[in-house]
Amino acid sequence: MSEQNIKDFWPICGGQVRTHAEKCVRLFPHAINKLFKELNIEEGGVLIDSLFEKIASVTPIKTNVIQHNETNETQSILNKYGSDKCQINHNYHLVYHDIFNNVKLKPNANVLEVGMGTNDPHAPSNMRSIYGRKDEWRPGASIRAMKEILPNANIFGADVDTSILFTEEKIRTSFVDQLEFDSFKVMHQNFGNPKYDLIIEDGLHAITSSIYTLVFGLENISEDGIIVLEDLPNPKGIWNMIGGKLQTMGYSAELFDARGLLFVVSRK
Ligand SMILES: C[S@@+](CC[C@H](N)C(=O)[O-])C[C@H]1O[C@@H](n2cnc3c(N)ncnc32)[C@H](O)[C@@H]1O
């Protein structure tokens, strides 16, 4: 890809992932082709050429706008452990409350979260640079919160920062680099190749890494599994395109605007 192309693609990789922008841009065609293959879109190469025009012309999928600010038990537990899912303006507890209630009904659910919450100020998407030098943002917070909320579930966490990996009852963690698609396979093997009932992406939040995570998710969720991609990266319209296609394949795909945009995919 030439420098001019990289500049043209820049908007898809700007923002908080600048340090990885070049890699995101380089891998973006690979990621989108992998996704199109997964979605049975055969003319992937052609679509990439005209991707941005196509994005502009698709019918938007349903966006659930959550305007109220209610608190709930999910929020208190996430906050207690030091997760950022309800911080700044995010109201993600209002989306996760129903999802967790759904997963709770399963006796032995497998739940995976990619992005455990490093505090290393030099790491991409670290909690300290985003939220400041507070101690309450703790690595592993959201997976520990899920362990409390979903006591019967097996919880899996994965992160590129190996210094924050740990094991404890009901929780196993592994290295994954969302920009190296093959590393998902290694992570999955480390966990014993389960089918996941819930997969949450809360990692790099670049378009390429989110798409790779979605592809991994579509290949590895259970029959009625759910995939959540948090803090959707630009271009936003791409999620309408992907969501629309997923709907034609028997999935449900919705956007939730909970002061931060979430993409929620499930098998109907
Ligand atoms: C905002 S934090 C996650 C917060 C946590 N889920 C919570 O709710 O408390 C984002 C995490 O993504 C991880 N991350 C960044 N780039 C990544 C990559 N390429 N692959 C996997 N994880 C990555 C960071 O190390 C960081 O731990």
PDBQT file of the ligand as one rigid body, heavy atoms in Angstrom, charges set to zero:
ROOT
HETATM    1  C1  LIG A 301      -9.728  -0.181  28.025  1.00  0.00    +0.000 C 
HETATM    2  S1  LIG A 301      -8.721  -1.550  28.425  1.00  0.00    +0.000 S 
HETATM    3  C2  LIG A 301      -9.874  -2.832  28.856  1.00  0.00    +0.000 C 
HETATM    4  C3  LIG A 301     -10.683  -2.539  30.067  1.00  0.00    +0.000 C 
HETATM    5  C4  LIG A 301     -11.386  -3.713  30.733  1.00  0.00    +0.000 C 
HETATM    6  N1  LIG A 301     -12.043  -4.578  29.797  1.00  0.00    +0.000 N 
HETATM    7  C5  LIG A 301     -12.400  -3.217  31.731  1.00  0.00    +0.000 C 
HETATM    8  O1  LIG A 301     -13.606  -3.164  31.430  1.00  0.00    +0.000 OA
HETATM    9  O2  LIG A 301     -12.009  -2.872  32.829  1.00  0.00    +0.000 OA
HETATM   10  C6  LIG A 301      -8.097  -2.048  26.850  1.00  0.00    +0.000 C 
HETATM   11  C7  LIG A 301      -7.143  -3.242  26.872  1.00  0.00    +0.000 C 
HETATM   12  O3  LIG A 301      -6.895  -3.634  25.524  1.00  0.00    +0.000 OA
HETATM   13  C8  LIG A 301      -5.582  -4.156  25.470  1.00  0.00    +0.000 C 
HETATM   14  N2  LIG A 301      -5.078  -4.144  24.089  1.00  0.00    +0.000 N 
HETATM   15  C9  LIG A 301      -4.557  -3.102  23.386  1.00  0.00    +0.000 A 
HETATM   16  N3  LIG A 301      -4.128  -3.509  22.191  1.00  0.00    +0.000 NA
HETATM   17  C10 LIG A 301      -4.405  -4.846  22.112  1.00  0.00    +0.000 A 
HETATM   18  C11 LIG A 301      -4.182  -5.834  21.116  1.00  0.00    +0.000 A 
HETATM   19  N4  LIG A 301      -3.591  -5.540  19.944  1.00  0.00    +0.000 N 
HETATM   20  N5  LIG A 301      -4.586  -7.095  21.365  1.00  0.00    +0.000 NA
HETATM   21  C12 LIG A 301      -5.171  -7.423  22.550  1.00  0.00    +0.000 A 
HETATM   22  N6  LIG A 301      -5.397  -6.523  23.537  1.00  0.00    +0.000 NA
HETATM   23  C13 LIG A 301      -5.019  -5.248  23.326  1.00  0.00    +0.000 A 
HETATM   24  C14 LIG A 301      -4.777  -3.236  26.381  1.00  0.00    +0.000 C 
HETATM   25  O4  LIG A 301      -3.579  -3.870  26.809  1.00  0.00    +0.000 OA
HETATM   26  C15 LIG A 301      -5.787  -2.979  27.494  1.00  0.00    +0.000 C 
HETATM   27  O5  LIG A 301      -5.570  -3.878  28.555  1.00  0.00    +0.000 OA
ENDROOT
TORSDOF 0
